[in-house]
């Protein structure tokens, strides 16, 4: 069992950096099960065998916030202020906390089967233990056949199925609230999304977007995923003052300074962008925003 001093010795800035990088690698390589397992290990809330889990992105954000190197002083203070009688639960949490890295290494060791060519010894492909080959092939075929779609047709399909005669009006779009997932739909044009003014969360990842002008009208939006698009400018985000969480991974964004004008921002991920300056990242961090960029 880790003593308080042992916890302090293990919990270092390099430790937090390593865990953060591993978490980002897991998220980018879609190791969903491993992320959920780590979250449930740290926060054992759900009864054994219960299938329903929290939203993966929220779990990832919670873990990144927890292990971000900027949290070093906070965690050290929490451990120092704990006492054996009144804070045993807190000490037990930090014992699990410092054990996470070893669990990540164990998961990484067992999570993939590498298929090697018998003659060359080179890696041919890798797949997750719980992957479904039929689903993978079907998804690949669909991707090859997919063509650019517009917002109206996609939302009509989501809510009305194969009813090709039904039409959606701007008034219909205004009735949509909560979360809207439009990822991997080959979307090139956001015309129509400006009418979805009651959305709280919007996922547009994996599309063909290079212009996000219409998003400026979504004044209630709190969470936005624009990862894996072709976006250069994020100037229009400055008008969405309610934004708390923004994903911009794998785009072409050079200037992050518009994010400094978002008063409610708590978390932003900008992995894989050709950033021209790190200064906005420093300023965001000074404002208490968790920034994932390495």
C-alpha positions in Angstrom: 0.0 0.0 0.0 1.3 3.4 -1.0 2.2 5.7 2.0 1.7 9.4 1.7 5.4 10.0 0.9 5.3 7.2 -1.7 2.4 8.9 -3.4 4.3 12.2 -3.4 7.4 10.5 -4.8 5.4 8.9 -7.7 3.2 11.9 -8.5 5.6 14.1 -10.5 5.2 16.4 -13.5 6.9 13.8 -15.8 4.4 11.2 -14.5 1.5 13.4 -15.4 3.0 14.2 -18.8 3.4 10.5 -19.6 -0.1 9.6 -18.6 -1.6 12.5 -20.5 0.3 11.4 -23.7 -0.9 7.8 -23.3 -4.5 9.0 -22.8 -4.3 11.1 -26.0 -2.8 8.2 -27.9 -5.5 5.9 -26.7 -8.2 8.4 -27.7 -6.7 9.1 -31.1 -6.4 5.3 -31.8 -10.0 4.8 -30.6 -9.1 2.5 -27.7 -12.6 3.2 -26.2 -12.7 0.2 -24.0 -9.4 1.0 -22.3 -10.4 4.6 -21.7 -13.7 3.5 -20.1 -11.9 0.9 -18.0 -9.4 3.5 -16.7 -12.3 6.0 -15.9 -14.2 3.3 -14.1 -11.1 2.2 -12.2 -10.6 5.7 -10.9 -14.3 6.4 -10.4 -15.9 3.1 -9.5 -19.5 4.4 -9.6 -21.3 1.8 -11.7 -22.4 -1.5 -10.3 -20.7 -4.6 -11.7 -22.2 -5.8 -15.0 -24.0 -2.6 -15.7 -23.8 -1.9 -19.4 -24.7 1.8 -19.6 -21.6 4.0 -19.4 -21.0 7.7 -19.5 -20.2 9.6 -22.7 -16.7 8.6 -23.9 -15.7 12.2 -24.7 -16.7 13.4 -21.3 -14.8 10.5 -19.7 -11.7 11.4 -21.8 -12.0 15.1 -20.8 -12.4 14.1 -17.1 -9.2 12.0 -17.3 -7.2 14.6 -19.2 -8.2 17.3 -16.7 -7.2 15.0 -13.9 -3.8 14.1 -15.3 -2.9 17.4 -17.1 0.6 18.5 -15.9 -0.9 21.8 -14.8 -2.7 19.9 -12.0 0.6 18.9 -10.3 0.4 21.5 -7.5 -3.3 20.8 -6.8 -2.7 17.0 -6.4 0.3 17.5 -4.2 -1.6 19.8 -2.0 -4.5 17.4 -1.7 -2.2 14.6 -0.6 -0.3 16.8 1.9 -3.6 18.0 3.5 -5.0 14.5 3.8 -4.7 12.6 7.1 -4.9 8.9 7.8 -8.2 9.0 9.8 -10.3 11.6 8.0 -9.1 11.3 4.4 -8.7 7.6 3.9 -11.0 7.7 0.9 -8.9 10.4 -0.6 -5.7 8.6 -0.1 -7.2 5.5 -1.6 -8.2 7.5 -4.7 -4.6 8.7 -5.1 -3.3 5.1 -4.7 -5.4 4.3 -7.7 -4.3 7.5 -9.3 -0.6 6.7 -9.3 -1.3 3.1 -10.3 -2.9 4.2 -13.6 0.3 4.2 -15.6 1.1 0.6 -14.8 -2.5 -0.3 -15.8 -2.2 1.6 -19.0 1.0 -0.3 -19.9 -0.8 -3.6 -19.1 -3.8 -2.7 -21.3 -1.5 -1.6 -24.1 0.3 -4.9 -24.0 -2.9 -6.9 -24.2 -5.1 -4.7 -26.4 -3.7 -5.6 -29.8 -2.9 -8.7 -31.8 -0.2 -7.9 -34.4 -0.4 -9.9 -37.6 3.0 -10.3 -39.1 4.0 -11.6 -42.5 5.6 -15.0 -42.1 8.5 -14.2 -44.4 9.3 -10.6 -43.9 8.4 -10.2 -40.2 6.8 -6.8 -41.0 3.6 -5.7 -39.3 0.7 -6.1 -41.7 -2.2 -4.9 -39.7 -3.5 -4.6 -36.1 -6.9 -4.9 -34.7 -8.6 -4.5 -31.3 -9.6 -7.6 -29.4 -13.3 -6.6 -29.5 -13.3 -5.3 -33.1 -15.9 -6.6 -35.5 -14.4 -7.4 -38.9 -17.8 -7.4 -40.7 -18.7 -3.9 -39.3 -15.3 -2.7 -40.4 -15.7 -3.9 -43.9 -19.2 -2.6 -44.2 -18.1 0.8 -42.9 -15.2 0.9 -45.5 -17.6 0.1 -48.3 -20.0 2.8 -47.2 -17.2 5.3 -47.0 -16.2 4.6 -50.6 -19.7 5.1 -51.8 -20.5 8.1 -49.8 -21.0 11.5 -51.5 -21.2 15.0 -50.1 -24.5 15.7 -48.3 -26.2 18.8 -47.0 -27.5 19.4 -43.5 -31.2 19.2 -44.4 -30.9 15.7 -46.0 -28.8 14.3 -43.2 -31.0 15.5 -40.4 -34.1 14.4 -42.4 -32.6 10.9 -42.6 -31.7 10.9 -38.9 -35.2 11.9 -37.7 -37.5 10.7 -40.5 -35.6 7.7 -41.8 -36.3 6.7 -45.5 -39.2 9.0 -45.9 -37.9 10.8 -49.0 -41.1 12.8 -49.5 -40.9 14.6 -46.2 -39.2 18.0 -46.1 -37.6 19.8 -43.2 -38.1 23.6 -42.7 -36.0 26.0 -40.7 -38.8 25.9 -38.1 -38.3 22.2 -37.8 -34.6 22.6 -37.2 -35.2 25.1 -34.5 -37.0 22.4 -32.5 -33.9 20.3 -32.2 -32.2 20.7 -28.9 -29.6 18.8 -26.7 -27.0 16.9 -28.7 -26.7 16.5 -32.5 -24.2 14.0 -33.9 -23.3 14.6 -37.6 -19.9 13.0 -37.7 -18.4 11.2 -40.8 -21.2 12.4 -43.1 -19.0 13.9 -45.9 -20.5 17.3 -45.1 -18.9 20.2 -47.0 -21.5 22.9 -46.4 -23.1 23.8 -43.1 -26.0 25.8 -44.6 -29.0 24.9 -42.4 -27.2 24.4 -39.1 -27.7 28.0 -38.3 -31.4 27.2 -37.6 -30.5 24.6 -34.9 -30.2 27.4 -32.3 -31.1 25.3 -29.3 -28.3 22.8 -29.6 -26.0 22.3 -26.5 -23.6 19.8 -28.2 -22.7 19.4 -31.8 -20.4 16.7 -33.3 -19.1 17.6 -36.9 -16.0 15.5 -36.8 -14.7 13.6 -39.8 -16.3 15.7 -42.5 -15.0 17.9 -45.3 -15.5 21.3 -43.7 -13.3 24.3 -44.5 -15.8 27.0 -43.5 -17.7 27.2 -40.3 -19.5 30.6 -40.8 -23.0 29.2 -39.9 -21.9 28.1 -36.4 -21.8 31.7 -35.2 -25.6 31.6 -34.8 -25.6 28.7 -32.3 -25.5 30.9 -29.2 -26.4 28.1 -26.7 -23.7 25.7 -27.9 -21.5 24.4 -25.1 -19.6 21.5 -26.7 -18.3 21.4 -30.3 -16.3 18.8 -32.1 -14.7 19.9 -35.4 -11.9 17.3 -35.4 -10.7 15.8 -38.7 -11.9 18.5 -41.1 -10.1 21.1 -43.3 -10.6 24.2 -41.2 -8.1 27.0 -41.4 -9.9 29.8 -39.5 -11.8 29.6 -36.2 -12.7 33.4 -36.1 -16.4 32.7 -36.1 -16.2 30.8 -32.9 -15.7 34.0 -31.0 -19.4 34.7 -31.2 -20.4 31.6 -29.4 -19.7 32.8 -25.8 -21.3 29.7 -24.3 -18.7 27.3 -25.6 -17.0 25.2 -22.9 -15.5 22.3 -24.8 -13.9 22.5 -28.3 -12.2 19.8 -30.3 -10.1 21.0 -33.3 -7.8 18.0 -33.7 -6.3 17.3 -37.2 -7.3 20.5 -39.0 -5.2 23.3 -40.6 -5.6 25.9 -37.8 -2.6 28.2 -37.4 -4.0 30.9 -35.1 -5.7 29.9 -31.8 -6.1 33.5 -30.5 -9.9 33.6 -31.2 -10.3 31.1 -28.4 -9.1 33.7 -26.0 -12.4 35.5 -26.5 -14.5 32.6 -25.2 -15.3 33.5 -21.6 -16.7 30.1 -20.7 -14.1 27.9 -22.3 -12.8 25.1 -20.1 -11.2 22.5 -22.4 -9.8 22.6 -25.9 -7.9 20.0 -27.9 -5.8 21.1 -30.9 -3.7 18.0 -31.7 -2.3 17.9 -35.2 -2.6 21.6 -36.3 0.2 23.7 -37.8 0.1 26.3 -35.0 2.1 29.4 -35.8 2.5 30.5 -32.2 2.3 28.8 -28.8 1.4 32.1 -27.1 -2.4 31.6 -27.2 -1.9 28.3 -25.5 0.0 29.8 -22.7 -2.6 32.5 -22.3 -5.5 30.0 -22.3 -3.7 27.9 -19.6 -3.2 31.1 -17.5 -7.0 31.6 -17.8 -7.6 28.1 -16.4 -8.4 26.4 -19.7 -7.1 22.8 -20.1 -5.3 22.7 -23.5 -4.3 19.4 -25.2 -1.8 20.1 -28.0 1.1 17.6 -27.9 
